[in-house]
Amino acid sequence: MLVVNGRWREDGGKMVIINVYAPCVISKKERLWDTIKLVIEQNKEARICVVGDFNSIRANDERIGRGEEIIRRDIRVFDDFIVTSGMIDLPLLGQKFTWYKPDGTCKSKLDQILNSIIDWGPKPFKYFNGWATHPGFKELCEQKWKSYTVEGWKSYTLKEKLKLLKSDLKTWSHETFGEMKKKMEDQKAIIDKLDRFDEVFGLEEEEIIERNRVEAELKRNLIWNESFIHQKTKIKWLKEGDMNSSFFHGWINRR
């Protein structure tokens, strides 16, 4: 185990990085976990990252080709360590397994990254897929990007321009999609009013054009709103085109 202490550049806060190369014997692992928990306990106010080869798993599907009894005990010991230490087990991207036996008979996810709950800095920028369907989105991005003047090395320039674009996109999103529910209710009210008028007096050509325009905007807003809900909630059963709401189906399928 290697422990590195330092300061977070953004705010000068303390940070601790613990590099792990765990043994194979579970009893030795338990002693290592206790040592790491002690370091975490002694640095409660610090940002802490524990990373490396833990030689342990948290679920049965993270290891293939080993005895079930060993797997169950390994899971129990390792999971208890993570839970009691208060760390977050970050998901890995890419391949599911990080270690493979040369003959392919055994493979495991042994490498892990554990982070403390303390804020590590600005949250990542959230891009909503519905933005790309807006007719002015691409032009806005191109216009804003060309307007930014940032000097410095290329990576720094890219980072700063992305930061500026993030701010402009958040403002644009609020102005364009803000109060979406109220906009849809207002559009629905206009259509209902014109329909009631049509039943009694009929509509002039200009009124028909206006009704079609408002209905097209309502349908577009319903689709955008569904896309935002789908991405925000990340509910697996919520599929594009099926929001399972009477309001959505009553209007998006209207002829």
Secondary structure as the mmCIF struct_conf table of DSSP 4:
data_model
#
loop_
_struct_conf.conf_type_id
_struct_conf.id
_struct_conf.beg_label_comp_id
_struct_conf.beg_label_asym_id
_struct_conf.beg_label_seq_id
_struct_conf.end_label_comp_id
_struct_conf.end_label_asym_id
_struct_conf.end_label_seq_id
STRN STRN1 LEU A 2 ARG A 7
TURN_TY1_P TURN_TY1_P1 ARG A 9 ASP A 11
STRN STRN2 LYS A 14 TYR A 21
BEND BEND1 CYS A 24 VAL A 25
HELX_RH_AL_P HELX_RH_AL_P1 ILE A 26 GLN A 42
TURN_TY1_P TURN_TY1_P2 ASN A 43 GLU A 45
BEND BEND2 ALA A 46 ALA A 46
STRN STRN3 ARG A 47 ASP A 53
BEND BEND3 ARG A 58 ALA A 59
HELX_RH_3T_P HELX_RH_3T_P1 ASN A 60 GLU A 62
STRN STRN4 ARG A 63 ILE A 64
BEND BEND4 GLY A 65 ARG A 66
HELX_RH_AL_P HELX_RH_AL_P2 GLU A 68 SER A 85
TURN_TY1_P TURN_TY1_P3 GLY A 86 GLY A 86
STRN STRN5 ILE A 88 ASP A 89
HELX_LH_PP_P HELX_LH_PP_P1 LEU A 90 LEU A 93
BEND BEND5 GLY A 94 GLY A 94
BEND BEND6 LYS A 96 LYS A 96
BEND BEND7 THR A 98 THR A 98
STRN STRN6 TRP A 99 TYR A 100
TURN_TY1_P TURN_TY1_P4 PRO A 102 ASP A 103
BEND BEND8 GLY A 104 THR A 105
STRN STRN7 LYS A 107 SER A 108
STRN STRN8 ASP A 111 ASN A 115
BEND BEND9 ILE A 117 ILE A 118
BEND BEND10 GLY A 121 PRO A 122
HELX_LH_PP_P HELX_LH_PP_P2 LYS A 123 PHE A 125
HELX_RH_3T_P HELX_RH_3T_P2 ASN A 129 THR A 133
BEND BEND11 HIS A 134 HIS A 134
TURN_TY1_P TURN_TY1_P5 PRO A 135 GLY A 136
HELX_RH_AL_P HELX_RH_AL_P3 PHE A 137 SER A 147
BEND BEND12 GLY A 152 GLY A 152
HELX_RH_AL_P HELX_RH_AL_P4 LYS A 154 PHE A 177
TURN_TY1_P TURN_TY1_P6 GLY A 178 GLU A 179
HELX_RH_AL_P HELX_RH_AL_P5 MET A 180 VAL A 200
TURN_TY1_P TURN_TY1_P7 PHE A 201 PHE A 201
HELX_RH_AL_P HELX_RH_AL_P6 GLU A 205 THR A 233
TURN_TY1_P TURN_TY1_P8 LYS A 236 TRP A 237
STRN STRN9 LYS A 239 LYS A 239
TURN_TY1_P TURN_TY1_P9 GLU A 240 GLY A 241
STRN STRN10 ASP A 242 ASP A 242
HELX_RH_AL_P HELX_RH_AL_P7 SER A 246 ILE A 252
TURN_TY1_P TURN_TY1_P10 ASN A 253 ASN A 253
#
